[in-house]
Amino acid sequence: MTRSIAELTAVLTEPGRITRSGRGDAMHRLIVELYPVCRSITGDGMRTSLLRIKECVGLTLHEVPTGTRVFDWLVPREWNIRNGYIRNSRGETVVDFRNSNLHVMSYSVPVKARMPLSELRHHLHSLPGQPDLIPYRTSYYTEDWGFCLSHAQLESLEEGEYDVLIDSSLEPGHLTYGEAYIPGEVTDEILISCHCCHPSMCNDNLSGMALTTFLAAGLSEGRRRLSYRFLFIPGAIGAITWLALNEETVSRIRGGLVVACVGDAGPMTYKKSRRGDSEIDRAAAHVLKHSGKPFSIREFSPYGYDERQYCSPGFNLPVGSLTRTPHGEFPQYHTSADNPDFVRAESLEESLAAYMEILEVVDTNQTYMNTNPHCEPELGRRGLYASTGGQTHTPDDQMALLWVLNLSDGNYSLLDIAERSGMTFQTISRAAGRLREHGLLKKGGVGP
């Protein structure tokens, strides 16, 4: 059963560390809890993480068998790991998976061997430009094995023989993903998608999982016009699999957002959908513009997170991506420095608020008809207009009434009116609500 945001906050917030709303601290606490779990695109680490999220929101877990054809791909074999290490000739463990699950390259095949350092070096990955950090590396679709370590650690290895162990399995199994659905008054859907496959990555993985969990909890409260679908999936292959299994129903998706990198201190960044001018693109741009905080808007690119799958030409869904600092543009990206100290509770809270405001715009965006279109109706006798005339400046709420009345001819949505007037969507929506109460607006037209 889906818990409310208040319930989640109460459960997940550490006593003594409550912010203005507590949500940022609660999300950070969930990140810290899931940080040690070794996740990959398949396997028990993914299941463990999804089962924890299932305790917070109404999540259904799906298991897709190895070998299932999903468009041009096959669901890969399932990978699990129990241990991994490198020991020198003195029996000293110099690299230990149990100290950091980044030490073993994801999807490494099993290895148990002794070899000289000259041979072992071909399987070691480091970052010479960031000598104190462990890199994150994968080999999902090519059978290989490897270890990741800091460059300083690599440079300290002595010549000689080393014992190498990777106790892993790569066998027929399943790809696991989580899905939550919140029905609304209509079947048109908003899709929220996050990837869950990175081990020990807090901003580029866990921040998206935590925010999506709280977003699902928040949107389950009260009535919603639109329906909402939340996907917790392995990157790339997860989105491809979901799309292949739901090809007949994706036409209901009216908009969507891919969630990642929402916990760092950088400004909000929105990457448009392939369409570029969809309702979700415009809603995101509108909210960020009126936030009073730095932000950037970027055009669509076929490289990035799972928006590139949802926006592939066969689907061309209106799905954008809202992050803070984009992937690859912060030095901690795909390294051991993307740890719990890097993500901030206040950034998580601010990101969640932006997501909720954008979705509120899309959910409440409507097109209306002015029921009294021949000149302005008399607003004063309805208590909608100031009784004293002749003022130089008209208050925003009164100006909003005039904008809504003038443009509500069935061709302009509330978001259209907000953009044209330069006012916030909330101000325009509030004006529309007041006019509807007095019978001056009715639903209708060609908009949403």
C-alpha positions in Angstrom: 0.0 0.0 0.0 1.3 3.5 -0.9 2.3 5.6 2.1 1.8 9.3 2.2 4.8 11.6 2.1 4.1 12.5 5.7 4.3 8.8 6.6 7.4 8.2 4.6 9.1 11.2 6.1 8.2 10.0 9.6 9.6 6.6 8.9 12.8 7.6 7.0 13.8 10.9 8.7 16.6 10.5 11.3 15.6 12.2 14.5 17.4 15.6 14.9 17.9 16.1 11.2 14.6 17.5 10.1 14.6 20.2 7.4 11.8 22.6 6.6 9.6 19.8 5.5 11.7 16.7 6.4 11.4 15.3 3.0 15.0 16.0 1.9 16.4 14.3 5.0 14.1 11.3 4.5 15.2 10.9 0.9 18.8 11.2 1.9 18.3 8.5 4.6 16.8 6.1 2.0 19.8 6.8 -0.2 22.2 5.9 2.6 20.3 2.8 3.4 20.4 1.5 -0.3 24.0 2.7 -0.9 25.8 -0.5 0.1 23.6 -2.8 -2.1 25.4 -4.1 -5.2 22.9 -3.4 -8.0 23.3 -4.2 -11.7 21.0 -4.5 -14.7 19.8 -7.9 -13.3 20.2 -9.9 -10.1 19.5 -10.0 -6.4 20.9 -6.5 -5.8 18.1 -5.1 -8.0 15.5 -7.2 -6.3 16.7 -6.2 -2.8 16.5 -2.5 -3.7 13.0 -2.8 -5.3 11.7 -4.8 -2.3 12.8 -1.9 0.0 11.0 0.6 -2.2 8.0 -1.7 -2.3 7.7 -1.1 1.5 7.2 2.6 0.7 5.0 2.6 -2.3 2.6 0.2 -4.0 5.2 -1.4 -6.3 4.6 -4.5 -8.6 7.7 -6.4 -9.4 8.0 -8.0 -12.9 10.4 -10.8 -13.8 11.3 -11.1 -17.5 13.1 -14.3 -18.5 16.6 -14.4 -19.9 16.5 -14.6 -23.7 13.2 -12.8 -24.1 13.3 -10.9 -27.4 12.7 -7.1 -26.8 12.9 -5.4 -30.2 16.6 -5.8 -31.4 17.8 -7.0 -28.0 17.6 -10.1 -25.9 17.1 -9.9 -22.1 20.6 -10.9 -20.8 21.6 -13.6 -18.4 21.3 -12.8 -14.8 24.4 -11.7 -12.9 25.1 -12.1 -9.2 28.2 -11.7 -7.2 29.2 -12.9 -3.7 32.9 -11.9 -3.4 36.0 -10.7 -5.2 39.5 -9.9 -4.3 43.2 -9.6 -5.4 45.9 -10.9 -3.0 49.6 -10.5 -3.4 52.2 -13.1 -2.9 52.3 -12.5 0.8 48.6 -13.3 1.1 47.6 -9.7 1.7 44.3 -8.6 0.2 45.1 -5.5 -1.9 41.7 -5.1 -3.6 38.5 -6.2 -1.8 35.0 -6.2 -3.1 33.6 -6.2 0.4 35.2 -2.8 1.0 33.5 -1.3 -2.1 31.3 -3.0 -4.6 32.8 -0.8 -7.3 36.0 -2.8 -7.0 34.6 -5.5 -9.3 33.6 -4.6 -12.8 29.8 -5.2 -13.2 29.0 -8.4 -15.0 32.5 -9.8 -14.6 32.5 -13.5 -15.3 33.8 -15.9 -12.6 37.6 -16.0 -12.2 39.9 -18.0 -9.9 43.5 -17.8 -11.0 47.1 -16.8 -10.1 48.9 -14.5 -12.5 51.8 -12.1 -12.7 51.1 -8.4 -12.4 51.9 -7.9 -16.1 48.9 -10.1 -17.0 46.7 -8.8 -14.3 47.2 -5.1 -15.5 45.0 -5.8 -18.6 42.1 -6.3 -16.2 42.6 -3.3 -14.0 40.8 0.0 -14.4 41.8 3.3 -12.8 41.5 7.1 -13.3 45.0 8.6 -13.7 43.4 12.1 -13.7 41.6 11.4 -10.4 44.1 9.1 -8.7 42.3 8.7 -5.4 38.9 7.6 -6.8 37.6 4.2 -7.8 35.9 4.2 -11.2 32.7 2.5 -12.1 33.0 0.1 -15.1 30.7 -2.5 -16.7 30.8 -5.3 -19.3 27.1 -6.1 -19.7 27.2 -7.6 -23.2 30.7 -8.9 -23.6 32.1 -11.7 -21.4 35.0 -10.2 -19.6 36.2 -9.6 -16.1 38.0 -6.8 -14.3 38.7 -4.9 -11.1 38.5 -1.1 -10.5 40.8 0.6 -8.1 42.3 4.0 -7.4 45.2 4.9 -9.6 47.3 5.5 -6.5 46.5 2.0 -5.4 47.4 0.6 -8.9 50.7 2.4 -8.8 51.6 0.9 -5.5 51.2 -2.7 -6.7 54.5 -4.6 -6.6 55.7 -6.9 -9.4 55.0 -10.5 -8.6 52.3 -13.1 -8.5 48.7 -12.3 -7.5 45.7 -14.5 -6.6 42.6 -13.3 -8.2 39.0 -14.3 -7.3 35.7 -13.2 -8.6 32.9 -15.4 -7.1 30.1 -14.5 -9.5 27.5 -16.2 -11.6 26.2 -15.4 -15.1 23.3 -17.8 -15.7 19.8 -17.9 -17.2 17.4 -16.0 -14.9 15.4 -12.8 -15.1 15.5 -9.1 -15.6 13.5 -7.5 -12.7 11.8 -4.1 -12.7 9.3 -2.3 -10.5 6.1 -0.6 -11.6 3.6 1.5 -9.7 0.4 2.8 -11.2 -1.9 5.6 -9.7 -5.2 5.8 -11.6 -6.7 9.2 -12.2 -10.0 10.5 -13.6 -8.8 9.8 -17.1 -6.6 7.0 -18.6 -4.1 9.5 -20.1 -0.8 8.8 -18.3 2.2 10.6 -17.1 5.3 8.4 -17.1 8.0 8.8 -14.4 11.1 6.6 -15.0 14.3 6.1 -13.0 17.2 3.7 -13.5 18.2 1.5 -10.5 21.2 -0.4 -11.8 24.3 1.4 -10.6 26.1 0.2 -7.4 27.2 2.7 -4.9 26.2 5.7 -7.0 24.2 8.3 -5.0 23.5 11.1 -7.4 23.6 9.1 -10.6 21.1 6.4 -9.4 19.9 6.6 -5.9 18.8 10.2 -5.9 16.4 9.4 -8.7 15.1 6.3 -7.0 14.5 8.2 -3.7 12.8 11.1 -5.4 10.6 8.9 -7.6 9.6 7.0 -4.4 8.5 10.2 -2.7 6.9 11.6 -5.9 4.7 8.4 -6.1 3.8 8.9 -2.5 2.9 12.5 -3.0 0.8 12.0 -6.1 -1.2 9.2 -4.4 -2.6 11.8 -2.1 -5.9 13.4 -3.2 -7.6 13.2 -6.6 -5.7 13.5 -9.8 -7.1 14.1 -13.3 -4.4 12.2 -15.1 -3.1 8.7 -14.3 0.6 8.2 -13.3 2.9 5.3 -14.0 6.3 5.0 -12.2 9.0 2.7 -13.5 12.0 1.6 -11.5 14.1 -0.1 -14.1 17.7 -1.1 -15.2 19.1 1.5 -17.5 18.6 1.1 -21.3 17.6 -2.5 -21.4 14.9 -1.9 -18.8 13.2 0.8 -20.8 13.6 -1.2 -24.0 12.0 -4.2 -22.2 9.1 -2.2 -20.8 8.4 -0.6 -24.1 8.5 -4.0 -25.9 6.0 -5.5 -23.4 3.7 -2.5 -23.5 3.8 -1.4 -27.1 0.1 -1.5 -27.5 -0.7 0.8 -24.6 2.1 3.5 -24.7 -0.3 5.7 -26.8 -1.9 6.7 -23.5 1.4 8.4 -22.4 0.7 12.1 -22.6 4.1 13.1 -21.1 6.9 11.9 -19.0 10.1 12.7 -17.1 13.2 10.6 -16.6 14.6 11.2 -13.1 18.4 11.1 -12.4 21.1 13.3 -10.8 18.7 15.3 -8.6 20.8 15.4 -5.4 23.8 17.6 -6.2 24.1 21.3 -5.6 24.0 22.3 -9.3 21.1 24.3 -10.9 18.1 22.5 -12.3 18.6 21.4 -15.9 15.8 20.3 -18.2 16.4 18.3 -21.4 13.5 18.5 -23.8 11.8 15.6 -25.4 12.4 14.8 -29.0 9.3 16.7 -29.9 10.7 19.8 -28.2 7.4 21.7 -27.7 5.2 19.1 -25.9 3.1 20.0 -23.0 5.6 18.5 -20.5 8.5 20.5 -22.2 6.5 23.7 -21.8 5.4 23.0 -18.3 9.0 22.3 -17.2 10.3 25.5 -18.9 7.5 27.5 -17.3 8.1 26.3 -13.8 11.9 26.7 -14.0 11.5 30.2 -15.5 9.3 31.3 -12.6 11.3 29.6 -9.9 13.6 32.5 -9.2 16.6 30.2 -9.3 19.3 29.5 -11.9 18.3 26.9 -14.5 19.1 25.7 -18.0 17.0 24.2 -20.8 18.7 21.9 -23.3 17.5 20.6 -26.6 17.0 16.9 -27.1 20.0 14.6 -27.9 19.8 10.9 -28.6 22.5 10.3 -25.9 21.7 10.3 -22.2 19.4 8.3 -20.0 16.3 6.4 -20.9 14.6 9.4 -22.5 16.4 8.3 -25.6 14.5 5.0 -25.6 11.1 6.6 -25.0 11.9 9.3 -27.6 13.1 6.8 -30.2 11.4 7.4 -33.6 9.1 4.4 -33.4 7.5 5.8 -30.2 8.4 9.5 -30.1 6.9 9.9 -26.7 6.9 13.3 -25.1 9.4 12.4 -22.4 12.0 14.8 -21.2 14.6 14.6 -18.4 14.9 16.9 -15.4 18.2 16.7 -13.5 20.5 19.1 -11.6 24.0 18.9 -13.0 23.7 16.6 -16.1 25.4 13.2 -16.3 29.1 13.3 -17.0 29.4 17.0 -16.1 30.3 16.7 -12.4 33.7 15.2 -11.5 32.2 12.7 -9.1 30.3 11.0 -12.0 30.8 7.2 -12.2 33.4 7.3 -9.4 33.5 6.4 -5.7 33.1 10.1 -5.0 29.4 9.9 -5.9 28.8 8.9 -2.3 26.3 10.0 0.4 28.3 13.1 1.2 27.9 14.3 -2.3 24.1 14.5 -2.4 22.4 17.1 -0.2 19.1 16.9 1.5 18.2 20.5 0.5 18.9 19.7 -3.1 16.7 16.6 -3.0 13.9 18.6 -1.5 14.2 21.4 -4.0 14.2 18.9 -6.9 11.1 17.1 -5.5 9.3 20.4 -5.3 10.1 21.2 -8.9 8.9 17.8 -10.1 5.6 18.2 -8.2 5.0 21.7 -9.5 5.6 20.6 -13.1 3.3 17.7 -12.8 0.7 19.9 -11.1 0.8 22.2 -14.2 0.3 19.3 -16.5 -2.4 17.7 -14.4 -4.5 20.9 -14.0 -3.9 22.4 -17.5 -7.3 22.7 -19.1 -8.9 24.6 -22.0 -12.0 26.6 -21.3 -14.7 28.6 -23.1 -15.8 32.0 -21.9 -19.6 31.8 -21.4 -19.9 35.6 -21.7 -17.6 36.3 -24.7 -19.2 39.6 -25.9 -17.2 42.2 -24.1 -16.1 41.8 -20.5 -18.6 40.6 -18.0 -19.3 42.8 -15.0 -16.8 41.4 -12.5 -17.4 44.0 -9.7 -21.0 42.9 -8.9 -19.7 39.3 -8.6 -17.0 40.4 -6.1 -14.2 39.6 -8.6 -13.0 43.1 -9.2 -11.8 46.0 -7.0 -14.6 48.5 -6.3 -12.3 51.4 -6.7 -11.3 52.2 -10.3 -8.7 54.5 -11.8 -5.7 52.8 -10.3 -2.4 52.9 -12.3 -1.5 49.2 -11.7 -4.0 46.3 -11.8 -3.2 43.6 -9.2 -2.0 40.3 -10.7 -5.1 38.4 -9.6 -7.4 40.9 -11.3 -5.2 41.0 -14.4 -5.2 37.2 -14.5 -9.0 37.3 -14.6 -8.9 39.5 -17.7 -6.3 37.3 -19.5 -8.3 34.1 -18.8 -11.6 35.7 -20.0 -10.0 37.1 -23.1 -8.2 34.0 -24.3 -10.7 31.3 -23.2 -12.2 30.9 -26.7 -11.5 27.1 -26.8 -8.1 27.5 -28.5 -5.9 28.4 -25.5 -5.1 26.2 -22.5 -4.3 27.7 -19.1 -0.6 27.1 -19.8 -0.9 29.0 -23.1 -2.4 31.9 -21.2 0.2 31.8 -18.6 3.0 31.9 -21.2 1.4 34.7 -23.2 0.6 36.8 -20.1 3.9 36.2 -18.4 2.2 35.2 -15.2 2.7 32.1 -13.2 0.5 29.1 -14.0 -0.8 29.1 -10.4 -2.0 32.7 -10.8 -3.8 31.9 -14.0 -5.2 28.6 -12.7 -6.5 30.4 -9.6 -8.2 33.0 -11.7 -9.9 30.3 -13.9 -11.2 28.6 -10.7 -12.8 31.8 -9.5 -14.4 32.4 -12.9 -15.7 28.9 -13.0 -17.3 29.3 -9.6 -19.3 32.3 -11.0 -20.3 30.4 -14.2 -18.1 32.5 -16.5 -16.1 29.6 -17.8 -16.9 26.1 -19.0 -14.7 23.3 -20.1 -14.2 22.9 -23.8 -12.1 23.6 -26.9 -9.2 21.9 -28.7 -6.6 22.0 -25.9 -5.8 19.5 -23.2 
